[in-house]
Amino acid sequence: MDTEAQHTERDRSSAPSDSGDVPHVTEASEETEERSRSVFMSLLARLPGGGLTLTFLLCVGALLLVSAFVVQPFQIPSGSMEPAFRVGDRVLVNKLAYRFGSEPQRGDAVVFDGSGYFGDADYIKRVVGTGGDRVVCCEGGGIKVNGEPVDEPYLYPGDRPSTVPFDVVVPEGSLFLLGDHRSDSRDSRDHLGEPGGGMIPVEEVIGRADWIAWPIGHWTSLERPDGYARVPEPGGTHG
């Protein structure tokens, strides 16, 4: 993405017993608590919308929790990832995809915080190389990862894999990222000579773009392309 992505604890009182045991909630305090709850609900019912207000607040709270920890929507503001992602598309980013020990894989479309690397914004690009990979272009007219040619069916029609040749080794814990619309994307290629070498640390990844949710006519679930399936792991290069 070449511009910014468009995205009570209760007090319980009790009196200590004569025996010195740990205080416990007395029957009287439970009644007081129940009356307090009833008073709160009565006040809530007098607010505009009555009981619907509580339902609304609960729904908003649930949505905020989901957005913060599970799935977050982002809007595509540019054509740098066409044709897979079009301007105005709303994508749902899976924020759990890389939790619990999982990491971005080659071919994944990821949203990441580019602050200090690409610019002060969130971006969406495709992972072409992960830690230890050697990524080369354009021997034979295409990209090779660890010596294996990569088929890129997601490229924008008529685009070349790159008009800028490069030969890089991705540091451990980093990613080499390119846009699908190579002639209209500022990505790792444009920052090779800068601090960080155009690489993005894995910890800056917000999540994986797993669904296009809007517009309805463009709704789809996204899968990792199989063009990287034959890429050997670093150290097992050939060619």
The 8 nearest C-alpha neighbors of each residue, nearest first, counted from 0:
[[1, 122, 123, 2, 79, 77, 124, 75],
 [2, 0, 122, 77, 185, 79, 3, 184],
 [3, 1, 0, 4, 76, 120, 122, 77],
 [2, 4, 120, 121, 5, 122, 1, 0],
 [3, 5, 74, 121, 73, 6, 75, 2],
 [4, 6, 74, 73, 3, 75, 76, 72],
 [5, 73, 72, 4, 74, 71, 3, 89],
 [8, 9, 10, 11, 36, 60, 39, 57],
 [7, 9, 10, 11, 32, 12, 36, 35],
 [10, 8, 7, 11, 32, 12, 36, 35],
 [11, 9, 12, 8, 7, 32, 13, 28],
 [10, 12, 9, 13, 24, 28, 32, 29],
 [13, 11, 10, 24, 28, 14, 25, 23],
 [12, 14, 24, 23, 22, 25, 15, 11],
 [13, 15, 22, 16, 12, 23, 25, 24],
 [16, 14, 22, 19, 13, 17, 21, 20],
 [17, 15, 18, 19, 20, 14, 22, 21],
 [16, 18, 19, 15, 20, 14, 22, 21],
 [17, 19, 16, 20, 15, 21, 22, 14],
 [18, 20, 17, 16, 15, 21, 22, 14],
 [21, 19, 18, 16, 22, 15, 17, 23],
 [20, 22, 23, 19, 15, 16, 18, 14],
 [23, 21, 15, 13, 14, 20, 16, 24],
 [24, 22, 13, 25, 21, 14, 15, 12],
 [25, 23, 13, 28, 12, 26, 11, 29],
 [26, 24, 28, 27, 23, 13, 29, 14],
 [25, 27, 29, 28, 30, 24, 31, 23],
 [26, 28, 30, 25, 29, 31, 24, 32],
 [27, 29, 31, 25, 30, 26, 32, 24],
 [30, 28, 32, 26, 31, 27, 33, 25],
 [31, 29, 33, 27, 28, 32, 34, 26],
 [32, 30, 28, 34, 29, 33, 35, 27],
 [31, 33, 29, 35, 30, 34, 28, 36],
 [32, 34, 30, 36, 35, 31, 29, 37],
 [35, 33, 37, 31, 36, 32, 38, 30],
 [36, 34, 32, 38, 37, 33, 31, 39],
 [35, 37, 39, 33, 34, 38, 32, 40],
 [36, 38, 34, 40, 39, 35, 41, 33],
 [37, 39, 41, 35, 36, 40, 34, 42],
 [40, 38, 36, 42, 37, 41, 43, 35],
 [39, 41, 43, 37, 42, 38, 44, 36],
 [42, 40, 38, 44, 43, 39, 37, 45],
 [43, 41, 39, 45, 44, 40, 38, 46],
 [42, 44, 40, 46, 45, 41, 39, 49],
 [43, 45, 49, 41, 50, 42, 46, 40],
 [46, 44, 42, 43, 49, 47, 41, 48],
 [45, 47, 49, 43, 44, 48, 42, 52],
 [48, 46, 49, 45, 52, 44, 51, 43],
 [47, 49, 51, 52, 46, 50, 44, 45],
 [50, 48, 44, 46, 51, 47, 45, 52],
 [49, 51, 44, 52, 53, 48, 43, 54],
 [52, 50, 54, 48, 49, 53, 55, 44],
 [53, 51, 55, 50, 54, 48, 49, 56],
 [52, 54, 56, 55, 51, 50, 57, 43],
 [55, 53, 51, 57, 52, 56, 58, 50],
 [54, 56, 52, 58, 53, 57, 51, 59],
 [57, 55, 59, 53, 58, 54, 60, 52],
 [56, 58, 60, 54, 55, 59, 61, 53],
 [57, 59, 61, 55, 60, 56, 54, 62],
 [60, 58, 56, 62, 61, 57, 55, 63],
 [61, 59, 57, 63, 58, 62, 56, 64],
 [60, 62, 58, 64, 59, 63, 57, 65],
 [61, 63, 65, 59, 64, 60, 66, 58],
 [64, 62, 66, 60, 61, 65, 67, 59],
 [63, 65, 67, 61, 62, 66, 68, 60],
 [64, 66, 69, 62, 68, 63, 67, 70],
 [67, 65, 71, 63, 70, 64, 68, 69],
 [68, 66, 64, 65, 63, 69, 71, 70],
 [67, 69, 65, 66, 64, 94, 70, 95],
 [68, 70, 65, 94, 95, 66, 93, 67],
 [71, 69, 93, 66, 92, 94, 65, 91],
 [70, 72, 66, 92, 91, 73, 69, 93],
 [73, 71, 91, 90, 92, 6, 89, 70],
 [74, 72, 6, 90, 89, 5, 4, 91],
 [73, 75, 89, 5, 4, 88, 87, 76],
 [74, 76, 86, 87, 88, 77, 4, 89],
 [77, 75, 86, 87, 74, 2, 4, 0],
 [78, 76, 86, 79, 75, 0, 1, 2],
 [77, 79, 81, 80, 86, 85, 183, 180],
 [78, 80, 184, 180, 183, 178, 77, 81],
 [81, 79, 179, 178, 180, 84, 78, 83],
 [82, 80, 83, 84, 78, 180, 85, 79],
 [81, 83, 84, 155, 85, 80, 153, 180],
 [82, 84, 81, 80, 85, 153, 179, 155],
 [85, 83, 81, 80, 82, 88, 86, 75],
 [84, 86, 81, 88, 78, 87, 82, 83],
 [85, 87, 77, 75, 76, 88, 78, 84],
 [86, 88, 75, 74, 76, 85, 89, 77],
 [89, 87, 75, 85, 213, 86, 74, 90],
 [90, 88, 74, 213, 73, 212, 211, 75],
 [89, 91, 211, 73, 72, 210, 212, 88],
 [92, 90, 72, 210, 71, 208, 70, 209],
 [91, 93, 208, 71, 207, 70, 206, 209],
 [92, 94, 70, 207, 206, 95, 96, 209],
 [95, 93, 206, 69, 96, 70, 92, 205],
 [94, 96, 98, 93, 97, 69, 206, 68],
 [97, 95, 94, 93, 98, 207, 206, 101],
 [98, 96, 101, 102, 95, 103, 100, 99],
 [97, 99, 95, 100, 101, 96, 102, 94],
 [98, 100, 101, 97, 95, 96, 102, 94],
 [99, 101, 98, 102, 97, 96, 103, 95],
 [102, 100, 97, 98, 99, 96, 103, 104],
 [101, 103, 97, 104, 100, 201, 98, 96],
 [104, 102, 97, 107, 105, 101, 126, 201],
 [103, 105, 107, 106, 102, 126, 129, 128],
 [106, 104, 126, 127, 107, 128, 227, 129],
 [105, 107, 126, 223, 224, 125, 127, 104],
 [108, 106, 126, 125, 223, 105, 104, 109],
 [109, 107, 125, 124, 208, 207, 126, 106],
 [110, 108, 207, 123, 208, 124, 206, 107],
 [111, 109, 123, 122, 205, 206, 204, 207],
 [110, 112, 204, 205, 121, 122, 203, 113],
 [111, 113, 121, 203, 114, 120, 204, 122],
 [112, 114, 117, 116, 118, 120, 121, 119],
 [115, 113, 119, 118, 116, 112, 120, 117],
 [114, 116, 118, 113, 117, 119, 112, 194],
 [115, 117, 113, 114, 118, 199, 197, 195],
 [116, 118, 113, 115, 114, 119, 186, 190],
 [119, 117, 114, 113, 120, 116, 115, 121],
 [120, 118, 114, 113, 115, 117, 121, 112],
 [119, 121, 3, 113, 118, 114, 112, 122],
 [120, 122, 112, 3, 111, 4, 113, 110],
 [123, 121, 0, 110, 111, 1, 113, 120],
 [122, 124, 110, 0, 109, 111, 108, 121],
 [125, 123, 178, 177, 108, 109, 176, 122],
 [124, 126, 108, 177, 176, 107, 106, 178],
 [125, 127, 176, 105, 106, 107, 128, 175],
 [128, 126, 105, 176, 175, 106, 125, 177],
 [127, 129, 175, 132, 174, 126, 105, 134],
 [130, 128, 174, 132, 169, 173, 131, 175],
 [129, 131, 171, 170, 169, 172, 173, 132],
 [130, 132, 169, 233, 171, 170, 168, 129],
 [133, 131, 233, 169, 168, 128, 130, 129],
 [132, 134, 168, 145, 167, 144, 169, 135],
 [135, 133, 144, 167, 166, 143, 132, 168],
 [136, 134, 166, 143, 165, 142, 137, 167],
 [137, 135, 142, 164, 165, 138, 141, 166],
 [136, 138, 141, 140, 142, 164, 139, 135],
 [139, 137, 140, 136, 141, 142, 135, 143],
 [138, 140, 141, 137, 142, 136, 148, 143],
 [139, 141, 137, 138, 142, 136, 160, 159],
 [142, 140, 137, 160, 139, 136, 138, 143],
 [143, 141, 136, 137, 135, 149, 148, 160],
 [142, 144, 148, 147, 135, 146, 149, 134],
 [143, 145, 134, 146, 147, 133, 230, 135],
 [146, 144, 236, 133, 147, 132, 233, 231],
 [145, 147, 237, 238, 236, 144, 143, 148],
 [146, 148, 143, 144, 230, 145, 149, 237],
 [149, 147, 143, 142, 144, 146, 150, 141],
 [150, 148, 226, 143, 142, 227, 151, 147],
 [149, 151, 226, 152, 148, 227, 141, 142],
 [150, 152, 153, 154, 149, 226, 224, 160],
 [153, 151, 154, 150, 226, 224, 155, 156],
 [152, 154, 151, 179, 155, 83, 82, 81],
 [155, 153, 179, 152, 151, 180, 156, 158],
 [154, 156, 180, 158, 82, 81, 179, 157],
 [157, 155, 158, 154, 82, 180, 153, 159],
 [156, 158, 155, 159, 154, 180, 182, 160],
 [159, 157, 155, 156, 181, 182, 160, 154],
 [158, 160, 161, 157, 162, 181, 141, 182],
 [161, 159, 141, 158, 142, 181, 162, 137],
 [162, 160, 159, 163, 181, 164, 136, 137],
 [161, 163, 164, 159, 160, 182, 137, 181],
 [162, 164, 161, 165, 188, 136, 137, 160],
 [165, 163, 136, 137, 162, 161, 166, 135],
 [166, 164, 136, 135, 167, 163, 137, 188],
 [165, 167, 135, 134, 136, 168, 133, 164],
 [168, 166, 134, 133, 169, 165, 135, 132],
 [167, 169, 133, 132, 131, 134, 170, 166],
 [168, 170, 130, 131, 132, 129, 167, 133],
 [171, 169, 130, 173, 131, 172, 168, 174],
 [170, 172, 130, 173, 131, 169, 129, 174],
 [171, 173, 130, 201, 200, 170, 174, 129],
 [174, 172, 200, 201, 199, 171, 130, 170],
 [173, 175, 129, 199, 198, 128, 176, 200],
 [174, 176, 128, 198, 127, 187, 126, 129],
 [177, 175, 126, 125, 187, 127, 124, 174],
 [176, 178, 186, 125, 124, 187, 179, 127],
 [177, 179, 124, 80, 184, 180, 79, 181],
 [178, 180, 80, 154, 181, 81, 155, 153],
 [181, 179, 155, 79, 80, 178, 81, 183],
 [180, 182, 184, 183, 179, 178, 161, 158],
 [181, 183, 180, 184, 158, 161, 159, 162],
 [184, 182, 79, 181, 180, 78, 185, 178],
 [185, 183, 79, 181, 178, 182, 186, 180],
 [184, 186, 189, 1, 183, 187, 188, 178],
 [185, 187, 177, 188, 189, 184, 176, 178],
 [186, 188, 197, 190, 189, 176, 175, 177],
 [187, 189, 186, 190, 191, 197, 185, 163],
 [190, 188, 187, 186, 191, 185, 197, 192],
 [189, 191, 197, 193, 187, 192, 188, 196],
 [190, 192, 196, 197, 193, 188, 189, 187],
 [193, 191, 190, 196, 194, 197, 189, 195],
 [192, 194, 196, 190, 191, 195, 197, 116],
 [195, 193, 196, 192, 197, 116, 190, 191],
 [194, 196, 197, 198, 193, 116, 199, 191],
 [197, 195, 191, 193, 194, 198, 192, 190],
 [196, 198, 187, 190, 191, 195, 188, 199],
 [199, 197, 175, 174, 196, 195, 173, 187],
 [198, 200, 174, 173, 201, 197, 175, 116],
 [201, 199, 173, 202, 203, 172, 174, 198],
 [200, 202, 173, 203, 204, 172, 199, 174],
 [203, 201, 200, 204, 205, 172, 199, 173],
 [202, 204, 201, 112, 111, 200, 205, 199],
 [205, 203, 111, 202, 201, 206, 110, 112],
 [206, 204, 111, 110, 94, 203, 112, 207],
 [205, 207, 94, 93, 92, 204, 110, 109],
 [206, 208, 109, 93, 92, 209, 108, 110],
 [209, 207, 92, 109, 108, 91, 210, 93],
 [208, 210, 221, 220, 207, 92, 93, 91],
 [211, 209, 220, 91, 221, 90, 219, 212],
 [210, 212, 90, 218, 219, 89, 213, 91],
 [213, 211, 218, 89, 90, 210, 214, 215],
 [214, 212, 215, 89, 88, 211, 218, 217],
 [213, 215, 217, 216, 88, 212, 218, 89],
 [214, 216, 213, 218, 217, 212, 211, 219],
 [215, 217, 214, 218, 213, 219, 212, 211],
 [216, 218, 215, 214, 219, 213, 211, 212],
 [219, 217, 212, 211, 215, 216, 213, 214],
 [218, 220, 211, 210, 217, 221, 212, 209],
 [219, 221, 210, 209, 211, 222, 218, 212],
 [222, 220, 209, 210, 219, 223, 208, 211],
 [223, 221, 224, 220, 209, 107, 225, 106],
 [222, 224, 106, 107, 225, 221, 108, 105],
 [225, 223, 226, 106, 222, 227, 107, 151],
 [224, 226, 228, 227, 223, 106, 150, 229],
 [225, 227, 150, 149, 224, 228, 151, 229],
 [228, 226, 230, 225, 229, 149, 105, 106],
 [227, 229, 225, 230, 226, 224, 231, 105],
 [230, 228, 227, 231, 147, 226, 149, 225],
 [229, 231, 227, 147, 228, 144, 232, 145],
 [232, 230, 235, 229, 236, 145, 233, 147],
 [231, 233, 235, 234, 230, 145, 236, 132],
 [234, 232, 132, 235, 131, 145, 236, 231],
 [235, 233, 236, 232, 145, 231, 131, 132],
 [234, 236, 233, 232, 231, 237, 145, 146],
 [237, 235, 145, 146, 234, 231, 233, 238],
 [236, 238, 146, 235, 145, 147, 231, 234],
 [237, 146, 236, 147, 145, 143, 148, 235]]
